[in-house]
Amino acid sequence: MTDRPDWIEERLQSNPQNKLSQTHVVDIMLAADRPFFSITQLKTRIKPDVDRETIRNRLDELREQEIVREEPYQQKLYYIDYPESKWPLSPTDRQILAGVPRIGTINPFELYTFRDGRLTDIAVRSGLYLSIGLFFLGGFMSALDVPGPITTDHELITAAMTLIAFVLLLAFVQMLVDRIRNAIQLAPLGESSTDN
């Protein structure tokens, strides 16, 4: 059992007809070693007979009571809104939420299998910046007739266009994979629930 701060205790409401209480959701969030949760992450920690819609209802109630806040990201993330914090998230938590991995921490397997959309975003942005650089370098060499290590400056422009096509394909595949994953995660939502 987690010690709940007094400000949370004062705001919690109890409804014996709900199969999932606000208290249970808050206790799970307080006890965990992570600052924020998606509904899927909360569902794995809550008893298995509680559906996603019920969890969403409790989170909406907690949000209205100003216990929990919601942060839009690739999916909605929820966290305890501590009143003593000047910002909704501490700088460290905001960095985690932004999820920009350092180059040294990038796992190529996760990139190639599209497990982490943030890595694909980095690859797409980097590819676009590089292709723009190649395109302008090729145009500059062509305009000033500057000799370079490549036989023609048109090869730079061709490389830039090829890279743009590749990163756009990469972005499209990531979007497709994300939609398939979301469809699989949302599939149980069709089940009816007796809890409001």
Phi and psi restraints in degrees (value plus and minus 20) as a CYANA .aco file:
   2 THR   PHI    -115.8   -75.8
   2 THR   PSI     120.6   160.6
   3 ASP   PHI     -92.6   -52.6
   3 ASP   PSI      99.6   139.6
   4 ARG   PHI    -107.6   -67.6
   4 ARG   PSI     115.7   155.7
   5 PRO   PHI     -80.9   -40.9
   5 PRO   PSI     132.6   172.6
   6 ASP   PHI     -78.6   -38.6
   6 ASP   PSI     -59.1   -19.1
   7 TRP   PHI     -84.1   -44.1
   7 TRP   PSI     -50.1   -10.1
   8 ILE   PHI     -94.6   -54.6
   8 ILE   PSI     -66.1   -26.1
   9 GLU   PHI     -74.8   -34.8
   9 GLU   PSI     -59.7   -19.7
  10 GLU   PHI     -88.0   -48.0
  10 GLU   PSI     -48.3    -8.3
  11 ARG   PHI    -115.8   -75.8
  11 ARG   PSI     -38.8     1.2
  12 LEU   PHI     -83.8   -43.8
  12 LEU   PSI     121.2   161.2
  13 GLN   PHI    -138.9   -98.9
  13 GLN   PSI     126.9   166.9
  14 SER   PHI    -134.5   -94.5
  14 SER   PSI     114.2   154.2
  15 ASN   PHI    -153.9  -113.9
  15 ASN   PSI      85.0   125.0
  16 PRO   PHI     -83.2   -43.2
  16 PRO   PSI     -35.5     4.5
  17 GLN   PHI    -100.0   -60.0
  17 GLN   PSI     -36.8     3.2
  18 ASN   PHI     -98.8   -58.8
  18 ASN   PSI     113.9   153.9
  19 LYS   PHI    -100.0   -60.0
  19 LYS   PSI     -30.2     9.8
  20 LEU   PHI    -149.2  -109.2
  20 LEU   PSI     102.4   142.4
  21 SER   PHI    -111.2   -71.2
  21 SER   PSI     136.6   176.6
  22 GLN   PHI     -80.4   -40.4
  22 GLN   PSI     -59.6   -19.6
  23 THR   PHI     -77.9   -37.9
  23 THR   PSI     -62.7   -22.7
  24 HIS   PHI     -84.6   -44.6
  24 HIS   PSI     -62.3   -22.3
  25 VAL   PHI     -83.3   -43.3
  25 VAL   PSI     -66.3   -26.3
  26 VAL   PHI     -82.8   -42.8
  26 VAL   PSI     -63.6   -23.6
  27 ASP   PHI     -81.7   -41.7
  27 ASP   PSI     -58.7   -18.7
  28 ILE   PHI     -84.6   -44.6
  28 ILE   PSI     -62.4   -22.4
  29 MET   PHI     -87.6   -47.6
  29 MET   PSI     -57.9   -17.9
  30 LEU   PHI     -91.5   -51.5
  30 LEU   PSI     -55.2   -15.2
  31 ALA   PHI     -98.4   -58.4
  31 ALA   PSI     -41.5    -1.5
  32 ALA   PHI     -95.8   -55.8
  32 ALA   PSI     137.3   177.3
  33 ASP   PHI    -115.4   -75.4
  33 ASP   PSI       9.5    49.5
  34 ARG   PHI    -151.2  -111.2
  34 ARG   PSI     129.0   169.0
  35 PRO   PHI    -100.3   -60.3
  35 PRO   PSI     -46.5    -6.5
  36 PHE   PHI    -166.6  -126.6
  36 PHE   PSI     141.5   181.5
  37 PHE   PHI    -158.7  -118.7
  37 PHE   PSI     126.8   166.8
  38 SER   PHI    -109.2   -69.2
  38 SER   PSI     148.3   188.3
  39 ILE   PHI     -82.3   -42.3
  39 ILE   PSI     -57.9   -17.9
  40 THR   PHI     -81.5   -41.5
  40 THR   PSI     -62.7   -22.7
  41 GLN   PHI     -86.9   -46.9
  41 GLN   PSI     -56.9   -16.9
  42 LEU   PHI     -87.7   -47.7
  42 LEU   PSI     -58.7   -18.7
  43 LYS   PHI     -81.3   -41.3
  43 LYS   PSI     -55.2   -15.2
  44 THR   PHI     -88.5   -48.5
  44 THR   PSI     -41.6    -1.6
  45 ARG   PHI    -116.6   -76.6
  45 ARG   PSI     -32.8     7.2
  46 ILE   PHI    -120.4   -80.4
  46 ILE   PSI     136.4   176.4
  47 LYS   PHI     -71.4   -31.4
  47 LYS   PSI     123.0   163.0
  48 PRO   PHI     -86.9   -46.9
  48 PRO   PSI     -38.6     1.4
  49 ASP   PHI    -103.9   -63.9
  49 ASP   PSI     -15.6    24.4
  50 VAL   PHI    -116.9   -76.9
  50 VAL   PSI     105.7   145.7
  51 ASP   PHI    -106.4   -66.4
  51 ASP   PSI     150.5   190.5
  52 ARG   PHI     -83.3   -43.3
  52 ARG   PSI     -56.3   -16.3
  53 GLU   PHI     -84.2   -44.2
  53 GLU   PSI     -58.8   -18.8
  54 THR   PHI     -84.8   -44.8
  54 THR   PSI     -63.1   -23.1
  55 ILE   PHI     -82.6   -42.6
  55 ILE   PSI     -63.6   -23.6
  56 ARG   PHI     -80.8   -40.8
  56 ARG   PSI     -60.2   -20.2
  57 ASN   PHI     -81.3   -41.3
  57 ASN   PSI     -65.1   -25.1
  58 ARG   PHI     -83.9   -43.9
  58 ARG   PSI     -61.3   -21.3
  59 LEU   PHI     -84.3   -44.3
  59 LEU   PSI     -58.8   -18.8
  60 ASP   PHI     -83.4   -43.4
  60 ASP   PSI     -61.4   -21.4
  61 GLU   PHI     -82.7   -42.7
  61 GLU   PSI     -65.4   -25.4
  62 LEU   PHI     -84.4   -44.4
  62 LEU   PSI     -52.3   -12.3
  63 ARG   PHI     -88.4   -48.4
  63 ARG   PSI     -62.2   -22.2
  64 GLU   PHI     -83.7   -43.7
  64 GLU   PSI     -51.1   -11.1
  65 GLN   PHI    -106.8   -66.8
  65 GLN   PSI     -14.7    25.3
  66 GLU   PHI      38.3    78.3
  66 GLU   PSI      18.2    58.2
  67 ILE   PHI    -119.4   -79.4
  67 ILE   PSI     -57.9   -17.9
  68 VAL   PHI    -140.6  -100.6
  68 VAL   PSI     125.7   165.7
  69 ARG   PHI    -138.4   -98.4
  69 ARG   PSI     140.6   180.6
  70 GLU   PHI    -137.8   -97.8
  70 GLU   PSI     115.7   155.7
  71 GLU   PHI    -141.1  -101.1
  71 GLU   PSI      96.8   136.8
  72 PRO   PHI     -92.6   -52.6
  72 PRO   PSI     111.4   151.4
  73 TYR   PHI    -162.2  -122.2
  73 TYR   PSI    -164.8  -124.8
  74 GLN   PHI     -82.4   -42.4
  74 GLN   PSI     -50.1   -10.1
  75 GLN   PHI    -160.1  -120.1
  75 GLN   PSI     146.3   186.3
  76 LYS   PHI     -89.8   -49.8
  76 LYS   PSI     114.7   154.7
  77 LEU   PHI    -138.1   -98.1
  77 LEU   PSI     122.5   162.5
  78 TYR   PHI    -139.5   -99.5
  78 TYR   PSI     124.8   164.8
  79 TYR   PHI    -171.3  -131.3
  79 TYR   PSI     138.3   178.3
  80 ILE   PHI     -89.6   -49.6
  80 ILE   PSI     109.4   149.4
  81 ASP   PHI    -115.5   -75.5
  81 ASP   PSI      62.1   102.1
  82 TYR   PHI     -85.1   -45.1
  82 TYR   PSI     103.4   143.4
  83 PRO   PHI     -87.3   -47.3
  83 PRO   PSI     -44.2    -4.2
  84 GLU   PHI     -96.8   -56.8
  84 GLU   PSI     -29.4    10.6
  85 SER   PHI    -103.2   -63.2
  85 SER   PSI     111.1   151.1
  86 LYS   PHI     -86.5   -46.5
  86 LYS   PSI     -54.7   -14.7
  87 TRP   PHI    -132.6   -92.6
  87 TRP   PSI     137.1   177.1
  88 PRO   PHI     -75.4   -35.4
  88 PRO   PSI     -55.8   -15.8
  89 LEU   PHI    -150.5  -110.5
  89 LEU   PSI     129.8   169.8
  90 SER   PHI     -88.1   -48.1
  90 SER   PSI     141.1   181.1
  91 PRO   PHI     -75.3   -35.3
  91 PRO   PSI     -58.5   -18.5
  92 THR   PHI     -84.4   -44.4
  92 THR   PSI     -66.0   -26.0
  93 ASP   PHI     -84.6   -44.6
  93 ASP   PSI     -56.7   -16.7
  94 ARG   PHI     -85.8   -45.8
  94 ARG   PSI     -56.2   -16.2
  95 GLN   PHI     -84.4   -44.4
  95 GLN   PSI     -61.1   -21.1
  96 ILE   PHI     -84.0   -44.0
  96 ILE   PSI     -63.1   -23.1
  97 LEU   PHI     -83.6   -43.6
  97 LEU   PSI     -63.8   -23.8
  98 ALA   PHI     -81.5   -41.5
  98 ALA   PSI     -51.9   -11.9
  99 GLY   PHI      40.0    80.0
  99 GLY   PSI      17.6    57.6
 100 VAL   PHI    -109.5   -69.5
 100 VAL   PSI      83.1   123.1
 101 PRO   PHI     -92.7   -52.7
 101 PRO   PSI     127.2   167.2
 102 ARG   PHI     -92.8   -52.8
 102 ARG   PSI     134.1   174.1
 103 ILE   PHI     -73.9   -33.9
 103 ILE   PSI     -60.5   -20.5
 104 GLY   PHI     -86.9   -46.9
 104 GLY   PSI     -37.5     2.5
 105 THR   PHI    -119.4   -79.4
 105 THR   PSI     -20.6    19.4
 106 ILE   PHI     -92.1   -52.1
 106 ILE   PSI     108.2   148.2
 107 ASN   PHI    -119.5   -79.5
 107 ASN   PSI      91.7   131.7
 108 PRO   PHI     -77.5   -37.5
 108 PRO   PSI     -54.2   -14.2
 109 PHE   PHI     -80.3   -40.3
 109 PHE   PSI     -61.9   -21.9
 110 GLU   PHI     -88.1   -48.1
 110 GLU   PSI     -51.7   -11.7
 111 LEU   PHI     -89.4   -49.4
 111 LEU   PSI     -68.5   -28.5
 112 TYR   PHI     -90.6   -50.6
 112 TYR   PSI     -44.5    -4.5
 113 THR   PHI    -118.3   -78.3
 113 THR   PSI     -16.0    24.0
 114 PHE   PHI      38.3    78.3
 114 PHE   PSI      13.5    53.5
 115 ARG   PHI     -96.6   -56.6
 115 ARG   PSI     -49.7    -9.7
 116 ASP   PHI    -144.7  -104.7
 116 ASP   PSI      86.0   126.0
 117 GLY   PHI     -81.8   -41.8
 117 GLY   PSI     -45.6    -5.6
 118 ARG   PHI     -82.9   -42.9
 118 ARG   PSI     -57.6   -17.6
 119 LEU   PHI     -86.7   -46.7
 119 LEU   PSI     -59.6   -19.6
 120 THR   PHI     -83.2   -43.2
 120 THR   PSI     -60.9   -20.9
 121 ASP   PHI     -78.6   -38.6
 121 ASP   PSI     -63.4   -23.4
 122 ILE   PHI     -82.8   -42.8
 122 ILE   PSI     -65.2   -25.2
 123 ALA   PHI     -83.5   -43.5
 123 ALA   PSI     -61.7   -21.7
 124 VAL   PHI     -85.7   -45.7
 124 VAL   PSI     -67.1   -27.1
 125 ARG   PHI     -81.9   -41.9
 125 ARG   PSI     -65.0   -25.0
 126 SER   PHI     -81.6   -41.6
 126 SER   PSI     -62.8   -22.8
 127 GLY   PHI     -83.2   -43.2
 127 GLY   PSI     -60.0   -20.0
 128 LEU   PHI     -85.9   -45.9
 128 LEU   PSI     -63.2   -23.2
 129 TYR   PHI     -82.5   -42.5
 129 TYR   PSI     -63.2   -23.2
 130 LEU   PHI     -84.9   -44.9
 130 LEU   PSI     -62.4   -22.4
 131 SER   PHI     -86.4   -46.4
 131 SER   PSI     -57.1   -17.1
 132 ILE   PHI     -84.0   -44.0
 132 ILE   PSI     -62.3   -22.3
 133 GLY   PHI     -80.8   -40.8
 133 GLY   PSI     -64.6   -24.6
 134 LEU   PHI     -83.7   -43.7
 134 LEU   PSI     -61.0   -21.0
 135 PHE   PHI     -81.6   -41.6
 135 PHE   PSI     -67.7   -27.7
 136 PHE   PHI     -89.8   -49.8
 136 PHE   PSI     -55.5   -15.5
 137 LEU   PHI     -83.9   -43.9
 137 LEU   PSI     -63.3   -23.3
 138 GLY   PHI     -82.8   -42.8
 138 GLY   PSI     -62.3   -22.3
 139 GLY   PHI     -84.7   -44.7
 139 GLY   PSI     -61.2   -21.2
 140 PHE   PHI     -83.6   -43.6
 140 PHE   PSI     -66.0   -26.0
 141 MET   PHI     -84.2   -44.2
 141 MET   PSI     -55.6   -15.6
 142 SER   PHI     -89.5   -49.5
 142 SER   PSI     -64.1   -24.1
 143 ALA   PHI     -86.2   -46.2
 143 ALA   PSI     -58.6   -18.6
 144 LEU   PHI    -117.5   -77.5
 144 LEU   PSI     -18.9    21.1
 145 ASP   PHI      32.9    72.9
 145 ASP   PSI      27.4    67.4
 146 VAL   PHI    -106.1   -66.1
 146 VAL   PSI     107.4   147.4
 147 PRO   PHI     -93.6   -53.6
 147 PRO   PSI     126.9   166.9
 148 GLY   PHI    -162.9  -122.9
 148 GLY   PSI    -199.2  -159.2
 149 PRO   PHI     -88.6   -48.6
 149 PRO   PSI     -38.1     1.9
 150 ILE   PHI    -116.7   -76.7
 150 ILE   PSI     121.7   161.7
 151 THR   PHI     -79.5   -39.5
 151 THR   PSI     -58.8   -18.8
 152 THR   PHI    -155.7  -115.7
 152 THR   PSI     128.7   168.7
 153 ASP   PHI     -90.9   -50.9
 153 ASP   PSI     -37.6     2.4
 154 HIS   PHI     -85.9   -45.9
 154 HIS   PSI     -44.9    -4.9
 155 GLU   PHI     -86.5   -46.5
 155 GLU   PSI     -54.7   -14.7
 156 LEU   PHI     -85.1   -45.1
 156 LEU   PSI     -63.2   -23.2
 157 ILE   PHI     -86.2   -46.2
 157 ILE   PSI     -60.6   -20.6
 158 THR   PHI     -82.8   -42.8
 158 THR   PSI     -62.5   -22.5
 159 ALA   PHI     -82.4   -42.4
 159 ALA   PSI     -60.7   -20.7
 160 ALA   PHI     -82.2   -42.2
 160 ALA   PSI     -64.9   -24.9
 161 MET   PHI     -87.6   -47.6
 161 MET   PSI     -56.8   -16.8
 162 THR   PHI     -84.6   -44.6
 162 THR   PSI     -62.9   -22.9
 163 LEU   PHI     -84.3   -44.3
 163 LEU   PSI     -61.9   -21.9
 164 ILE   PHI     -79.7   -39.7
 164 ILE   PSI     -65.0   -25.0
 165 ALA   PHI     -81.3   -41.3
 165 ALA   PSI     -60.6   -20.6
 166 PHE   PHI     -85.7   -45.7
 166 PHE   PSI     -66.6   -26.6
 167 VAL   PHI     -89.7   -49.7
 167 VAL   PSI     -52.1   -12.1
 168 LEU   PHI     -86.8   -46.8
 168 LEU   PSI     -58.2   -18.2
 169 LEU   PHI     -83.9   -43.9
 169 LEU   PSI     -62.4   -22.4
 170 LEU   PHI     -80.2   -40.2
 170 LEU   PSI     -64.8   -24.8
 171 ALA   PHI     -83.7   -43.7
 171 ALA   PSI     -59.9   -19.9
 172 PHE   PHI     -84.8   -44.8
 172 PHE   PSI     -64.0   -24.0
 173 VAL   PHI     -83.1   -43.1
 173 VAL   PSI     -61.7   -21.7
 174 GLN   PHI     -81.6   -41.6
 174 GLN   PSI     -62.7   -22.7
 175 MET   PHI     -81.8   -41.8
 175 MET   PSI     -61.4   -21.4
 176 LEU   PHI     -83.5   -43.5
 176 LEU   PSI     -65.5   -25.5
 177 VAL   PHI     -82.3   -42.3
 177 VAL   PSI     -62.7   -22.7
 178 ASP   PHI     -82.2   -42.2
 178 ASP   PSI     -61.0   -21.0
 179 ARG   PHI     -85.5   -45.5
 179 ARG   PSI     -60.4   -20.4
 180 ILE   PHI     -84.2   -44.2
 180 ILE   PSI     -64.4   -24.4
 181 ARG   PHI     -82.2   -42.2
 181 ARG   PSI     -63.4   -23.4
 182 ASN   PHI     -83.7   -43.7
 182 ASN   PSI     -58.8   -18.8
 183 ALA   PHI     -84.0   -44.0
 183 ALA   PSI     -58.6   -18.6
 184 ILE   PHI     -88.3   -48.3
 184 ILE   PSI     -60.9   -20.9
 185 GLN   PHI     -88.9   -48.9
 185 GLN   PSI     -54.5   -14.5
 186 LEU   PHI    -103.3   -63.3
 186 LEU   PSI     -29.0    11.0
 187 ALA   PHI     -74.5   -34.5
 187 ALA   PSI     -63.1   -23.1
 188 PRO   PHI     -88.1   -48.1
 188 PRO   PSI     -31.6     8.4
 189 LEU   PHI     -85.6   -45.6
 189 LEU   PSI     -38.8     1.2
 190 GLY   PHI     -88.9   -48.9
 190 GLY   PSI     -38.0     2.0
 191 GLU   PHI     -90.3   -50.3
 191 GLU   PSI     121.4   161.4
 192 SER   PHI     -99.9   -59.9
 192 SER   PSI     130.3   170.3
 193 SER   PHI    -147.2  -107.2
 193 SER   PSI     124.3   164.3
 194 THR   PHI    -106.3   -66.3
 194 THR   PSI     -30.7     9.3
 195 ASP   PHI    -114.4   -74.4
 195 ASP   PSI     117.8   157.8
